[in-house]
């Protein structure tokens, strides 16, 4: 190829894309981003905001959380995991954050002194903000045996929490657990793993 033709090719302006093609490429790009976000929300995790004081002193109102959905794709929830689940409460769907206390098949009982028993053994519980008041034992004032896919959950602020002790919440089935609260993202001075 001679030098003149080469210079013509180098100096030739690139062909402009039609507005239709540019619009289609943009729509495809947006579709890909939307699909990626949906996959993350469905299988990996979501952000959540604490609403209320039922998990104090572990979590406080208005804190931002990262909820890990991936872990429970490969393993079962464990005792003391902090989990999020949807529930119909006061006429609307809400998401509650609570701590797993009882596992499938176990028997949960809370005595008149607020001591929690699992299968007749005292649960070494260091998460509760205070001792459960006798009037707050509710359903767990009698031994309560969980089904094969049911979990018993409590808020850490034991006397200020709607949880498995109450009929409005009850036992939580495995399929309702959205994920495990893995980290606190806000406020910045409290960023870290949630235990």
C-alpha positions as CSV (number, residue, x, y, z in Angstrom):
1,X,0.0,0.0,0.0
2,X,1.4,3.3,-0.9
3,X,2.0,6.2,1.5
4,X,-0.8,8.4,0.1
5,X,-3.5,5.8,0.6
6,X,-2.2,5.0,4.1
7,X,-2.4,8.7,5.1
8,X,-6.0,8.9,3.7
9,X,-7.0,5.9,5.9
10,X,-5.4,7.4,9.0
11,X,-7.0,10.8,8.5
12,X,-10.4,9.4,7.6
13,X,-13.0,10.4,10.2
14,X,-14.6,7.5,12.0
15,X,-18.1,6.7,10.9
16,X,-20.7,8.1,13.3
17,X,-23.1,5.6,14.9
18,X,-26.8,6.2,14.2
19,X,-28.8,7.5,17.1
20,X,-30.9,4.3,16.9
21,X,-27.8,2.1,17.4
22,X,-26.5,4.4,20.2
23,X,-29.9,4.2,21.9
24,X,-30.0,0.4,21.6
25,X,-26.5,0.1,23.0
26,X,-27.5,2.3,26.0
27,X,-30.6,0.3,26.6
28,X,-28.6,-3.0,26.5
29,X,-26.0,-1.5,28.9
30,X,-28.8,-0.4,31.3
31,X,-30.4,-3.9,31.1
32,X,-27.1,-5.5,32.0
33,X,-26.7,-3.2,35.0
34,X,-30.3,-3.9,36.1
35,X,-29.8,-7.7,35.8
36,X,-26.5,-7.5,37.8
37,X,-28.2,-5.5,40.6
38,X,-31.1,-8.0,40.7
39,X,-28.7,-11.0,40.9
40,X,-26.9,-9.3,43.8
41,X,-30.1,-8.5,45.6
42,X,-31.5,-12.0,45.1
43,X,-28.5,-14.1,45.9
44,X,-25.7,-12.0,47.5
45,X,-27.1,-9.4,49.9
46,X,-29.0,-6.2,50.5
47,X,-28.8,-3.0,52.5
48,X,-31.2,-2.5,55.4
49,X,-31.9,0.2,58.0
50,X,-32.7,-0.5,61.6
51,X,-36.1,0.9,62.6
52,X,-36.6,0.8,66.4
53,X,-34.7,-0.2,69.5
54,X,-35.6,-3.9,69.8
55,X,-32.0,-5.0,69.1
56,X,-30.2,-2.6,71.5
57,X,-27.4,-2.8,72.6
58,X,-26.2,-4.6,69.5
59,X,-28.0,-2.5,66.9
60,X,-29.5,1.0,67.2
61,X,-32.3,2.9,65.4
62,X,-31.3,4.3,61.9
63,X,-28.1,2.2,61.6
64,X,-27.4,0.9,58.1
65,X,-26.7,-2.8,57.7
66,X,-25.4,-5.2,55.1
67,X,-27.5,-8.4,55.0
68,X,-25.6,-11.4,53.7
69,X,-27.9,-13.7,51.7
70,X,-25.2,-15.9,50.2
71,X,-24.1,-17.7,53.4
72,X,-27.5,-19.3,53.8
73,X,-27.4,-20.6,50.2
74,X,-24.7,-23.1,51.5
75,X,-25.4,-23.5,55.2
76,X,-28.1,-23.3,57.8
77,X,-28.7,-20.5,60.2
78,X,-26.9,-20.9,63.5
79,X,-27.8,-20.0,67.1
80,X,-27.1,-16.4,67.9
81,X,-27.1,-15.3,64.2
82,X,-28.8,-11.9,63.7
83,X,-31.3,-12.4,60.9
84,X,-33.8,-10.4,58.9
85,X,-37.2,-11.8,57.9
86,X,-40.4,-10.3,56.5
87,X,-43.6,-10.2,58.6
88,X,-47.1,-8.8,58.5
89,X,-47.2,-6.5,61.4
90,X,-49.8,-3.9,62.3
91,X,-51.4,-4.3,58.9
92,X,-48.4,-3.9,56.7
93,X,-45.3,-5.9,55.7
94,X,-42.2,-5.1,57.7
95,X,-38.8,-6.6,58.0
96,X,-37.8,-7.6,61.5
97,X,-34.2,-8.0,62.7
98,X,-33.8,-10.5,65.6
99,X,-31.3,-13.0,67.0
100,X,-31.8,-16.8,66.6
101,X,-32.1,-18.4,70.0
102,X,-33.8,-21.8,69.3
103,X,-33.0,-24.1,66.4
104,X,-35.3,-26.6,64.6
105,X,-36.6,-29.4,66.8
106,X,-35.4,-27.8,70.0
107,X,-37.6,-27.0,73.0
108,X,-37.5,-23.4,74.3
109,X,-38.6,-22.3,77.7
110,X,-38.2,-19.1,79.7
111,X,-38.7,-19.4,83.5
112,X,-40.2,-16.9,85.8
113,X,-36.7,-15.4,86.5
114,X,-36.2,-14.8,82.8
115,X,-33.7,-17.6,82.3
116,X,-33.8,-19.1,78.8
117,X,-33.7,-22.9,78.6
118,X,-33.0,-24.9,75.4
119,X,-33.9,-28.6,75.7
120,X,-33.8,-28.3,79.5
121,X,-30.3,-26.7,79.6
122,X,-29.7,-23.1,80.6
123,X,-28.7,-21.0,77.5
124,X,-25.5,-19.1,78.2
125,X,-26.9,-15.8,76.8
126,X,-24.6,-12.7,76.8
127,X,-26.6,-10.8,74.3
128,X,-29.7,-9.7,76.2
129,X,-29.8,-6.1,77.4
130,X,-31.7,-7.1,80.5
131,X,-33.4,-10.1,82.2
132,X,-36.7,-11.0,80.6
133,X,-39.6,-9.8,82.8
134,X,-42.0,-12.5,84.0
135,X,-44.9,-10.9,82.1
136,X,-42.8,-10.9,78.9
137,X,-42.3,-14.7,78.7
138,X,-45.6,-15.0,76.7
139,X,-45.6,-18.2,74.6
140,X,-42.3,-19.4,76.1
141,X,-43.8,-19.5,79.7
142,X,-44.5,-23.1,78.8
143,X,-42.0,-25.4,77.0
144,X,-42.3,-24.6,73.3
145,X,-41.1,-27.3,70.8
146,X,-40.0,-26.0,67.4
147,X,-40.9,-27.7,64.1
148,X,-38.3,-29.2,61.8
149,X,-37.7,-25.9,60.0
150,X,-38.7,-23.4,62.7
151,X,-36.5,-21.0,64.6
152,X,-37.2,-19.1,67.8
153,X,-35.9,-15.5,67.7
154,X,-35.6,-12.8,70.3
155,X,-34.6,-9.1,70.2
156,X,-31.6,-8.3,72.3
157,X,-33.6,-5.6,74.1
158,X,-35.6,-8.4,75.7
159,X,-38.4,-6.4,77.3
160,X,-38.9,-4.1,74.3
161,X,-39.1,-6.5,71.4
162,X,-41.9,-8.1,69.4
163,X,-40.4,-11.6,68.7
164,X,-41.1,-15.3,68.8
165,X,-42.5,-15.0,72.3
166,X,-45.6,-13.3,70.9
167,X,-48.3,-14.8,68.6
168,X,-48.0,-11.9,66.2
169,X,-44.5,-13.1,65.3
170,X,-44.3,-16.7,66.4
171,X,-41.7,-19.2,65.2
172,X,-39.9,-18.2,62.0
173,X,-39.7,-20.9,59.3
174,X,-36.4,-21.3,57.4
175,X,-37.9,-20.0,54.1
176,X,-38.8,-16.7,55.6
177,X,-35.2,-15.9,56.7
178,X,-33.9,-13.5,54.1
179,X,-30.3,-13.4,55.4
180,X,-27.8,-12.9,58.1
181,X,-26.9,-9.4,59.3
182,X,-23.2,-9.4,58.5
183,X,-22.0,-5.8,59.0
184,X,-22.9,-2.3,60.2
185,X,-22.1,0.3,57.5
186,X,-23.3,3.4,59.2
187,X,-22.6,5.4,61.4
188,X,-18.9,5.5,60.3
189,X,-17.6,5.3,63.8
190,X,-19.4,2.0,64.3
191,X,-18.6,0.2,61.0
192,X,-17.8,-3.4,61.5
193,X,-19.0,-7.0,61.8
194,X,-22.2,-7.6,63.7
195,X,-22.0,-10.4,66.2
